[in-house]
Amino acid sequence: MSSSSAKAVPYEPRDQPSLAAPLGETPVARPGFRRSMSLLVLLSVPLWAAIAMSVYVATRLLG
């Protein structure tokens, strides 16, 4: 197949629904997403507390 036989195909975008919020409106997250993000934040608090405590203990032992 040679490049001289290649032909351009016209592209016509179809009317697809936009996922963007209309102007002047605040986009709202779906309930499942909001719940999972809240759970992620709640579970990350003890993790960061444990990291901070381990850093504190390590500095007390080394210093």
mmCIF file of the N, C-alpha and C atoms, coordinates in Angstrom:
data_MODEL
# 
_entry.id   MODEL 
# 
loop_
_atom_site.group_PDB 
_atom_site.id 
_atom_site.type_symbol 
_atom_site.label_atom_id 
_atom_site.label_alt_id 
_atom_site.label_comp_id 
_atom_site.label_asym_id 
_atom_site.label_entity_id 
_atom_site.label_seq_id 
_atom_site.pdbx_PDB_ins_code 
_atom_site.Cartn_x 
_atom_site.Cartn_y 
_atom_site.Cartn_z 
_atom_site.occupancy 
_atom_site.B_iso_or_equiv 
_atom_site.pdbx_formal_charge 
_atom_site.auth_seq_id 
_atom_site.auth_comp_id 
_atom_site.auth_asym_id 
_atom_site.auth_atom_id 
_atom_site.pdbx_PDB_model_num 
ATOM 1   N N  . MET A 1 1  ? 0.855   -1.181 0.000  1.00 0.00 ? 1  MET A N  1 
ATOM 2   C CA . MET A 1 1  ? 0.000   0.000  0.000  1.00 0.00 ? 1  MET A CA 1 
ATOM 3   C C  . MET A 1 1  ? 0.892   1.232  0.000  1.00 0.00 ? 1  MET A C  1 
ATOM 4   N N  . SER A 1 2  ? 0.755   2.040  -0.967 1.00 0.00 ? 2  SER A N  1 
ATOM 5   C CA . SER A 1 2  ? 1.596   3.232  -1.062 1.00 0.00 ? 2  SER A CA 1 
ATOM 6   C C  . SER A 1 2  ? 0.879   4.434  -0.471 1.00 0.00 ? 2  SER A C  1 
ATOM 7   N N  . SER A 1 3  ? 1.658   5.446  -0.103 1.00 0.00 ? 3  SER A N  1 
ATOM 8   C CA . SER A 1 3  ? 1.087   6.628  0.509  1.00 0.00 ? 3  SER A CA 1 
ATOM 9   C C  . SER A 1 3  ? 0.318   7.479  -0.497 1.00 0.00 ? 3  SER A C  1 
ATOM 10  N N  . SER A 1 4  ? 0.544   7.258  -1.779 1.00 0.00 ? 4  SER A N  1 
ATOM 11  C CA . SER A 1 4  ? -0.171  8.056  -2.780 1.00 0.00 ? 4  SER A CA 1 
ATOM 12  C C  . SER A 1 4  ? -1.641  7.644  -2.896 1.00 0.00 ? 4  SER A C  1 
ATOM 13  N N  . SER A 1 5  ? -1.990  6.467  -2.395 1.00 0.00 ? 5  SER A N  1 
ATOM 14  C CA . SER A 1 5  ? -3.387  6.024  -2.484 1.00 0.00 ? 5  SER A CA 1 
ATOM 15  C C  . SER A 1 5  ? -4.183  6.347  -1.221 1.00 0.00 ? 5  SER A C  1 
ATOM 16  N N  . ALA A 1 6  ? -3.537  6.962  -0.226 1.00 0.00 ? 6  ALA A N  1 
ATOM 17  C CA . ALA A 1 6  ? -4.233  7.302  1.014  1.00 0.00 ? 6  ALA A CA 1 
ATOM 18  C C  . ALA A 1 6  ? -5.192  8.460  0.771  1.00 0.00 ? 6  ALA A C  1 
ATOM 19  N N  . LYS A 1 7  ? -6.379  8.376  1.369  1.00 0.00 ? 7  LYS A N  1 
ATOM 20  C CA . LYS A 1 7  ? -7.382  9.426  1.203  1.00 0.00 ? 7  LYS A CA 1 
ATOM 21  C C  . LYS A 1 7  ? -7.813  9.920  2.578  1.00 0.00 ? 7  LYS A C  1 
ATOM 22  N N  . ALA A 1 8  ? -8.083  11.186 2.664  1.00 0.00 ? 8  ALA A N  1 
ATOM 23  C CA . ALA A 1 8  ? -8.547  11.774 3.918  1.00 0.00 ? 8  ALA A CA 1 
ATOM 24  C C  . ALA A 1 8  ? -10.006 11.417 4.141  1.00 0.00 ? 8  ALA A C  1 
ATOM 25  N N  . VAL A 1 9  ? -10.351 11.148 5.378  1.00 0.00 ? 9  VAL A N  1 
ATOM 26  C CA . VAL A 1 9  ? -11.731 10.837 5.739  1.00 0.00 ? 9  VAL A CA 1 
ATOM 27  C C  . VAL A 1 9  ? -12.276 12.024 6.503  1.00 0.00 ? 9  VAL A C  1 
ATOM 28  N N  . PRO A 1 10 ? -13.379 12.602 6.058  1.00 0.00 ? 10 PRO A N  1 
ATOM 29  C CA . PRO A 1 10 ? -13.923 13.758 6.786  1.00 0.00 ? 10 PRO A CA 1 
ATOM 30  C C  . PRO A 1 10 ? -14.407 13.344 8.173  1.00 0.00 ? 10 PRO A C  1 
ATOM 31  N N  . TYR A 1 11 ? -14.124 14.178 9.151  1.00 0.00 ? 11 TYR A N  1 
ATOM 32  C CA . TYR A 1 11 ? -14.536 13.901 10.533 1.00 0.00 ? 11 TYR A CA 1 
ATOM 33  C C  . TYR A 1 11 ? -15.626 14.882 10.922 1.00 0.00 ? 11 TYR A C  1 
ATOM 34  N N  . GLU A 1 12 ? -16.746 14.323 11.318 1.00 0.00 ? 12 GLU A N  1 
ATOM 35  C CA . GLU A 1 12 ? -17.867 15.144 11.776 1.00 0.00 ? 12 GLU A CA 1 
ATOM 36  C C  . GLU A 1 12 ? -18.205 14.726 13.198 1.00 0.00 ? 12 GLU A C  1 
ATOM 37  N N  . PRO A 1 13 ? -17.907 15.575 14.169 1.00 0.00 ? 13 PRO A N  1 
ATOM 38  C CA . PRO A 1 13 ? -18.225 15.192 15.553 1.00 0.00 ? 13 PRO A CA 1 
ATOM 39  C C  . PRO A 1 13 ? -19.731 15.075 15.751 1.00 0.00 ? 13 PRO A C  1 
ATOM 40  N N  . ARG A 1 14 ? -20.107 14.027 16.463 1.00 0.00 ? 14 ARG A N  1 
ATOM 41  C CA . ARG A 1 14 ? -21.531 13.818 16.761 1.00 0.00 ? 14 ARG A CA 1 
ATOM 42  C C  . ARG A 1 14 ? -21.911 14.644 17.975 1.00 0.00 ? 14 ARG A C  1 
ATOM 43  N N  . ASP A 1 15 ? -23.170 14.946 18.084 1.00 0.00 ? 15 ASP A N  1 
ATOM 44  C CA . ASP A 1 15 ? -23.651 15.676 19.258 1.00 0.00 ? 15 ASP A CA 1 
ATOM 45  C C  . ASP A 1 15 ? -23.690 14.723 20.441 1.00 0.00 ? 15 ASP A C  1 
ATOM 46  N N  . GLN A 1 16 ? -22.731 14.870 21.336 1.00 0.00 ? 16 GLN A N  1 
ATOM 47  C CA . GLN A 1 16 ? -22.655 14.037 22.521 1.00 0.00 ? 16 GLN A CA 1 
ATOM 48  C C  . GLN A 1 16 ? -22.937 14.906 23.741 1.00 0.00 ? 16 GLN A C  1 
ATOM 49  N N  . PRO A 1 17 ? -23.584 14.338 24.749 1.00 0.00 ? 17 PRO A N  1 
ATOM 50  C CA . PRO A 1 17 ? -23.859 15.133 25.949 1.00 0.00 ? 17 PRO A CA 1 
ATOM 51  C C  . PRO A 1 17 ? -22.555 15.514 26.641 1.00 0.00 ? 17 PRO A C  1 
ATOM 52  N N  . SER A 1 18 ? -22.496 16.732 27.101 1.00 0.00 ? 18 SER A N  1 
ATOM 53  C CA . SER A 1 18 ? -21.308 17.221 27.789 1.00 0.00 ? 18 SER A CA 1 
ATOM 54  C C  . SER A 1 18 ? -21.413 16.877 29.277 1.00 0.00 ? 18 SER A C  1 
ATOM 55  N N  . LEU A 1 19 ? -20.277 16.508 29.858 1.00 0.00 ? 19 LEU A N  1 
ATOM 56  C CA . LEU A 1 19 ? -20.246 16.203 31.287 1.00 0.00 ? 19 LEU A CA 1 
ATOM 57  C C  . LEU A 1 19 ? -19.964 17.447 32.121 1.00 0.00 ? 19 LEU A C  1 
ATOM 58  N N  . ALA A 1 20 ? -19.705 18.562 31.464 1.00 0.00 ? 20 ALA A N  1 
ATOM 59  C CA . ALA A 1 20 ? -19.425 19.802 32.177 1.00 0.00 ? 20 ALA A CA 1 
ATOM 60  C C  . ALA A 1 20 ? -20.717 20.374 32.755 1.00 0.00 ? 20 ALA A C  1 
ATOM 61  N N  . ALA A 1 21 ? -20.602 21.014 33.907 1.00 0.00 ? 21 ALA A N  1 
ATOM 62  C CA . ALA A 1 21 ? -21.760 21.661 34.515 1.00 0.00 ? 21 ALA A CA 1 
ATOM 63  C C  . ALA A 1 21 ? -22.101 22.918 33.724 1.00 0.00 ? 21 ALA A C  1 
ATOM 64  N N  . PRO A 1 22 ? -23.376 23.244 33.611 1.00 0.00 ? 22 PRO A N  1 
ATOM 65  C CA . PRO A 1 22 ? -23.752 24.485 32.925 1.00 0.00 ? 22 PRO A CA 1 
ATOM 66  C C  . PRO A 1 22 ? -23.158 25.692 33.631 1.00 0.00 ? 22 PRO A C  1 
ATOM 67  N N  . LEU A 1 23 ? -22.977 26.778 32.889 1.00 0.00 ? 23 LEU A N  1 
ATOM 68  C CA . LEU A 1 23 ? -22.391 27.985 33.466 1.00 0.00 ? 23 LEU A CA 1 
ATOM 69  C C  . LEU A 1 23 ? -23.241 28.491 34.630 1.00 0.00 ? 23 LEU A C  1 
ATOM 70  N N  . GLY A 1 24 ? -22.584 28.875 35.694 1.00 0.00 ? 24 GLY A N  1 
ATOM 71  C CA . GLY A 1 24 ? -23.286 29.403 36.848 1.00 0.00 ? 24 GLY A CA 1 
ATOM 72  C C  . GLY A 1 24 ? -23.720 28.348 37.845 1.00 0.00 ? 24 GLY A C  1 
ATOM 73  N N  . GLU A 1 25 ? -23.480 27.076 37.553 1.00 0.00 ? 25 GLU A N  1 
ATOM 74  C CA . GLU A 1 25 ? -23.874 26.010 38.478 1.00 0.00 ? 25 GLU A CA 1 
ATOM 75  C C  . GLU A 1 25 ? -22.630 25.332 39.027 1.00 0.00 ? 25 GLU A C  1 
ATOM 76  N N  . THR A 1 26 ? -22.725 24.887 40.259 1.00 0.00 ? 26 THR A N  1 
ATOM 77  C CA . THR A 1 26 ? -21.623 24.181 40.902 1.00 0.00 ? 26 THR A CA 1 
ATOM 78  C C  . THR A 1 26 ? -21.772 22.693 40.636 1.00 0.00 ? 26 THR A C  1 
ATOM 79  N N  . PRO A 1 27 ? -20.727 22.047 40.104 1.00 0.00 ? 27 PRO A N  1 
ATOM 80  C CA . PRO A 1 27 ? -20.835 20.603 39.889 1.00 0.00 ? 27 PRO A CA 1 
ATOM 81  C C  . PRO A 1 27 ? -20.921 19.864 41.227 1.00 0.00 ? 27 PRO A C  1 
ATOM 82  N N  . VAL A 1 28 ? -21.746 18.856 41.286 1.00 0.00 ? 28 VAL A N  1 
ATOM 83  C CA . VAL A 1 28 ? -21.964 18.097 42.521 1.00 0.00 ? 28 VAL A CA 1 
ATOM 84  C C  . VAL A 1 28 ? -21.476 16.674 42.297 1.00 0.00 ? 28 VAL A C  1 
ATOM 85  N N  . ALA A 1 29 ? -20.672 16.173 43.229 1.00 0.00 ? 29 ALA A N  1 
ATOM 86  C CA . ALA A 1 29 ? -20.163 14.810 43.121 1.00 0.00 ? 29 ALA A CA 1 
ATOM 87  C C  . ALA A 1 29 ? -21.283 13.814 43.392 1.00 0.00 ? 29 ALA A C  1 
ATOM 88  N N  . ARG A 1 30 ? -21.177 12.660 42.765 1.00 0.00 ? 30 ARG A N  1 
ATOM 89  C CA . ARG A 1 30 ? -22.161 11.609 43.007 1.00 0.00 ? 30 ARG A CA 1 
ATOM 90  C C  . ARG A 1 30 ? -22.033 11.121 44.442 1.00 0.00 ? 30 ARG A C  1 
ATOM 91  N N  . PRO A 1 31 ? -23.122 10.626 45.042 1.00 0.00 ? 31 PRO A N  1 
ATOM 92  C CA . PRO A 1 31 ? -23.082 10.219 46.457 1.00 0.00 ? 31 PRO A CA 1 
ATOM 93  C C  . PRO A 1 31 ? -22.028 9.151  46.752 1.00 0.00 ? 31 PRO A C  1 
ATOM 94  N N  . GLY A 1 32 ? -21.827 8.198  45.875 1.00 0.00 ? 32 GLY A N  1 
ATOM 95  C CA . GLY A 1 32 ? -20.827 7.164  46.115 1.00 0.00 ? 32 GLY A CA 1 
ATOM 96  C C  . GLY A 1 32 ? -19.425 7.727  46.174 1.00 0.00 ? 32 GLY A C  1 
ATOM 97  N N  . PHE A 1 33 ? -19.139 8.687  45.313 1.00 0.00 ? 33 PHE A N  1 
ATOM 98  C CA . PHE A 1 33 ? -17.816 9.318  45.301 1.00 0.00 ? 33 PHE A CA 1 
ATOM 99  C C  . PHE A 1 33 ? -17.599 10.113 46.583 1.00 0.00 ? 33 PHE A C  1 
ATOM 100 N N  . ARG A 1 34 ? -18.595 10.843 46.980 1.00 0.00 ? 34 ARG A N  1 
ATOM 101 C CA . ARG A 1 34 ? -18.480 11.649 48.204 1.00 0.00 ? 34 ARG A CA 1 
ATOM 102 C C  . ARG A 1 34 ? -18.270 10.754 49.417 1.00 0.00 ? 34 ARG A C  1 
ATOM 103 N N  . ARG A 1 35 ? -18.988 9.644  49.496 1.00 0.00 ? 35 ARG A N  1 
ATOM 104 C CA . ARG A 1 35 ? -18.857 8.724  50.628 1.00 0.00 ? 35 ARG A CA 1 
ATOM 105 C C  . ARG A 1 35 ? -17.462 8.091  50.645 1.00 0.00 ? 35 ARG A C  1 
ATOM 106 N N  . SER A 1 36 ? -16.965 7.686  49.493 1.00 0.00 ? 36 SER A N  1 
ATOM 107 C CA . SER A 1 36 ? -15.650 7.054  49.461 1.00 0.00 ? 36 SER A CA 1 
ATOM 108 C C  . SER A 1 36 ? -14.545 8.046  49.799 1.00 0.00 ? 36 SER A C  1 
ATOM 109 N N  . MET A 1 37 ? -14.684 9.301  49.371 1.00 0.00 ? 37 MET A N  1 
ATOM 110 C CA . MET A 1 37 ? -13.683 10.296 49.719 1.00 0.00 ? 37 MET A CA 1 
ATOM 111 C C  . MET A 1 37 ? -13.723 10.615 51.216 1.00 0.00 ? 37 MET A C  1 
ATOM 112 N N  . SER A 1 38 ? -14.908 10.652 51.802 1.00 0.00 ? 38 SER A N  1 
ATOM 113 C CA . SER A 1 38 ? -15.014 10.876 53.249 1.00 0.00 ? 38 SER A CA 1 
ATOM 114 C C  . SER A 1 38 ? -14.359 9.731  54.008 1.00 0.00 ? 38 SER A C  1 
ATOM 115 N N  . LEU A 1 39 ? -14.585 8.510  53.553 1.00 0.00 ? 39 LEU A N  1 
ATOM 116 C CA . LEU A 1 39 ? -13.968 7.346  54.195 1.00 0.00 ? 39 LEU A CA 1 
ATOM 117 C C  . LEU A 1 39 ? -12.448 7.404  54.056 1.00 0.00 ? 39 LEU A C  1 
ATOM 118 N N  . LEU A 1 40 ? -11.970 7.833  52.897 1.00 0.00 ? 40 LEU A N  1 
ATOM 119 C CA . LEU A 1 40 ? -10.532 7.954  52.688 1.00 0.00 ? 40 LEU A CA 1 
ATOM 120 C C  . LEU A 1 40 ? -9.915  8.970  53.648 1.00 0.00 ? 40 LEU A C  1 
ATOM 121 N N  . VAL A 1 41 ? -10.570 10.086 53.833 1.00 0.00 ? 41 VAL A N  1 
ATOM 122 C CA . VAL A 1 41 ? -10.064 11.113 54.754 1.00 0.00 ? 41 VAL A CA 1 
ATOM 123 C C  . VAL A 1 41 ? -10.087 10.592 56.185 1.00 0.00 ? 41 VAL A C  1 
ATOM 124 N N  . LEU A 1 42 ? -11.184 9.942  56.577 1.00 0.00 ? 42 LEU A N  1 
ATOM 125 C CA . LEU A 1 42 ? -11.278 9.422  57.942 1.00 0.00 ? 42 LEU A CA 1 
ATOM 126 C C  . LEU A 1 42 ? -10.221 8.357  58.225 1.00 0.00 ? 42 LEU A C  1 
ATOM 127 N N  . LEU A 1 43 ? -9.919  7.538  57.226 1.00 0.00 ? 43 LEU A N  1 
ATOM 128 C CA . LEU A 1 43 ? -8.913  6.502  57.428 1.00 0.00 ? 43 LEU A CA 1 
ATOM 129 C C  . LEU A 1 43 ? -7.494  7.059  57.355 1.00 0.00 ? 43 LEU A C  1 
ATOM 130 N N  . SER A 1 44 ? -7.309  8.173  56.688 1.00 0.00 ? 44 SER A N  1 
ATOM 131 C CA . SER A 1 44 ? -5.958  8.727  56.577 1.00 0.00 ? 44 SER A CA 1 
ATOM 132 C C  . SER A 1 44 ? -5.533  9.453  57.847 1.00 0.00 ? 44 SER A C  1 
ATOM 133 N N  . VAL A 1 45 ? -6.482  9.908  58.658 1.00 0.00 ? 45 VAL A N  1 
ATOM 134 C CA . VAL A 1 45 ? -6.132  10.620 59.892 1.00 0.00 ? 45 VAL A CA 1 
ATOM 135 C C  . VAL A 1 45 ? -5.335  9.721  60.838 1.00 0.00 ? 45 VAL A C  1 
ATOM 136 N N  . PRO A 1 46 ? -5.780  8.496  61.144 1.00 0.00 ? 46 PRO A N  1 
ATOM 137 C CA . PRO A 1 46 ? -4.958  7.638  62.011 1.00 0.00 ? 46 PRO A CA 1 
ATOM 138 C C  . PRO A 1 46 ? -3.615  7.276  61.377 1.00 0.00 ? 46 PRO A C  1 
ATOM 139 N N  . LEU A 1 47 ? -3.571  7.168  60.064 1.00 0.00 ? 47 LEU A N  1 
ATOM 140 C CA . LEU A 1 47 ? -2.314  6.855  59.391 1.00 0.00 ? 47 LEU A CA 1 
ATOM 141 C C  . LEU A 1 47 ? -1.301  7.982  59.595 1.00 0.00 ? 47 LEU A C  1 
ATOM 142 N N  . TRP A 1 48 ? -1.729  9.231  59.391 1.00 0.00 ? 48 TRP A N  1 
ATOM 143 C CA . TRP A 1 48 ? -0.822  10.362 59.592 1.00 0.00 ? 48 TRP A CA 1 
ATOM 144 C C  . TRP A 1 48 ? -0.453  10.505 61.065 1.00 0.00 ? 48 TRP A C  1 
ATOM 145 N N  . ALA A 1 49 ? -1.359  10.190 61.972 1.00 0.00 ? 49 ALA A N  1 
ATOM 146 C CA . ALA A 1 49 ? -1.041  10.230 63.403 1.00 0.00 ? 49 ALA A CA 1 
ATOM 147 C C  . ALA A 1 49 ? 0.031   9.195  63.738 1.00 0.00 ? 49 ALA A C  1 
ATOM 148 N N  . ALA A 1 50 ? -0.087  8.009  63.149 1.00 0.00 ? 50 ALA A N  1 
ATOM 149 C CA . ALA A 1 50 ? 0.912   6.962  63.395 1.00 0.00 ? 50 ALA A CA 1 
ATOM 150 C C  . ALA A 1 50 ? 2.269   7.358  62.823 1.00 0.00 ? 50 ALA A C  1 
ATOM 151 N N  . ILE A 1 51 ? 2.278   7.983  61.654 1.00 0.00 ? 51 ILE A N  1 
ATOM 152 C CA . ILE A 1 51 ? 3.538   8.433  61.064 1.00 0.00 ? 51 ILE A CA 1 
ATOM 153 C C  . ILE A 1 51 ? 4.173   9.508  61.938 1.00 0.00 ? 51 ILE A C  1 
ATOM 154 N N  . ALA A 1 52 ? 3.366   10.467 62.397 1.00 0.00 ? 52 ALA A N  1 
ATOM 155 C CA . ALA A 1 52 ? 3.888   11.537 63.249 1.00 0.00 ? 52 ALA A CA 1 
ATOM 156 C C  . ALA A 1 52 ? 4.425   10.972 64.565 1.00 0.00 ? 52 ALA A C  1 
ATOM 157 N N  . MET A 1 53 ? 3.709   10.010 65.133 1.00 0.00 ? 53 MET A N  1 
ATOM 158 C CA . MET A 1 53 ? 4.150   9.409  66.393 1.00 0.00 ? 53 MET A CA 1 
ATOM 159 C C  . MET A 1 53 ? 5.449   8.633  66.205 1.00 0.00 ? 53 MET A C  1 
ATOM 160 N N  . SER A 1 54 ? 5.589   7.935  65.081 1.00 0.00 ? 54 SER A N  1 
ATOM 161 C CA . SER A 1 54 ? 6.831   7.191  64.846 1.00 0.00 ? 54 SER A CA 1 
ATOM 162 C C  . SER A 1 54 ? 8.010   8.139  64.632 1.00 0.00 ? 54 SER A C  1 
ATOM 163 N N  . VAL A 1 55 ? 7.785   9.266  63.971 1.00 0.00 ? 55 VAL A N  1 
ATOM 164 C CA . VAL A 1 55 ? 8.848   10.258 63.803 1.00 0.00 ? 55 VAL A CA 1 
ATOM 165 C C  . VAL A 1 55 ? 9.226   10.838 65.164 1.00 0.00 ? 55 VAL A C  1 
ATOM 166 N N  . TYR A 1 56 ? 8.243   11.120 65.995 1.00 0.00 ? 56 TYR A N  1 
ATOM 167 C CA . TYR A 1 56 ? 8.498   11.660 67.332 1.00 0.00 ? 56 TYR A CA 1 
ATOM 168 C C  . TYR A 1 56 ? 9.315   10.675 68.171 1.00 0.00 ? 56 TYR A C  1 
ATOM 169 N N  . VAL A 1 57 ? 8.910   9.407  68.146 1.00 0.00 ? 57 VAL A N  1 
ATOM 170 C CA . VAL A 1 57 ? 9.612   8.381  68.927 1.00 0.00 ? 57 VAL A CA 1 
ATOM 171 C C  . VAL A 1 57 ? 11.028  8.207  68.399 1.00 0.00 ? 57 VAL A C  1 
ATOM 172 N N  . ALA A 1 58 ? 11.206  8.217  67.084 1.00 0.00 ? 58 ALA A N  1 
ATOM 173 C CA . ALA A 1 58 ? 12.533  8.054  66.510 1.00 0.00 ? 58 ALA A CA 1 
ATOM 174 C C  . ALA A 1 58 ? 13.448  9.211  66.887 1.00 0.00 ? 58 ALA A C  1 
ATOM 175 N N  . THR A 1 59 ? 12.916  10.430 66.890 1.00 0.00 ? 59 THR A N  1 
ATOM 176 C CA . THR A 1 59 ? 13.756  11.574 67.284 1.00 0.00 ? 59 THR A CA 1 
ATOM 177 C C  . THR A 1 59 ? 14.083  11.542 68.777 1.00 0.00 ? 59 THR A C  1 
ATOM 178 N N  . ARG A 1 60 ? 13.163  11.054 69.605 1.00 0.00 ? 60 ARG A N  1 
ATOM 179 C CA . ARG A 1 60 ? 13.443  10.950 71.052 1.00 0.00 ? 60 ARG A CA 1 
ATOM 180 C C  . ARG A 1 60 ? 14.513  9.883  71.318 1.00 0.00 ? 60 ARG A C  1 
ATOM 181 N N  . LEU A 1 61 ? 14.459  8.768  70.558 1.00 0.00 ? 61 LEU A N  1 
ATOM 182 C CA . LEU A 1 61 ? 15.432  7.700  70.765 1.00 0.00 ? 61 LEU A CA 1 
ATOM 183 C C  . LEU A 1 61 ? 16.811  8.078  70.227 1.00 0.00 ? 61 LEU A C  1 
ATOM 184 N N  . LEU A 1 62 ? 16.863  8.769  69.133 1.00 0.00 ? 62 LEU A N  1 
ATOM 185 C CA . LEU A 1 62 ? 18.151  9.142  68.529 1.00 0.00 ? 62 LEU A CA 1 
ATOM 186 C C  . LEU A 1 62 ? 18.752  10.396 69.138 1.00 0.00 ? 62 LEU A C  1 
ATOM 187 N N  . GLY A 1 63 ? 17.909  11.245 69.697 1.00 0.00 ? 63 GLY A N  1 
ATOM 188 C CA . GLY A 1 63 ? 18.407  12.528 70.197 1.00 0.00 ? 63 GLY A CA 1 
ATOM 189 C C  . GLY A 1 63 ? 18.711  12.590 71.622 1.00 0.00 ? 63 GLY A C  1 
# 
